[in-house]
Amino acid sequence: MTRRLVPVTLLLCAMAGCSDTVTSPTAVTADVEGTFTSQLVPGGAASRAFVVASRGAVSLTLSSTTPAGIIIGLGVGIPQANGAGCTLNTSVETAAGATAQVTVNAESGTYCAKVYDVGNLTTSPVPFTLLISRP
């Protein structure tokens, strides 16, 4: 009876993908966080290019503005070929906060973050800090 079970066991193991091969775990890369600190003027915009090394989530957090509570535009996109700005793919109008206001999935490549006036700025300049988290 034991002889009959050995071929059946081997067949079941082969069908299930049993193997003596041990694979190493995939390395997990830590997120890279960059800080973009600048000033925004009424009707203006500021952008920063950044590189995504591997596929993953890109998050933008407008962490502060002075004065606090101002609603401004924030987005992520592709740098213009002539280096004169950022063409947005995703954007929001938001005030500064502690959590990411924009999160997108991205392939490896060059992207940009843009902060812009949506018509609410009356004082000039308005300092801001933007955190960019990427794989």
Secondary structure by P-SEA (a helix, b strand, c coil): caaaaaaaaaaaaaaaccccccccccccccbbbbbbbbccccccccbbbbbbccbbbbbbbcccccccbbbbbbbccccccccccccccbbbbbcccccccbbbbbcccccbbbbbbccccccccccbbbbbbcc
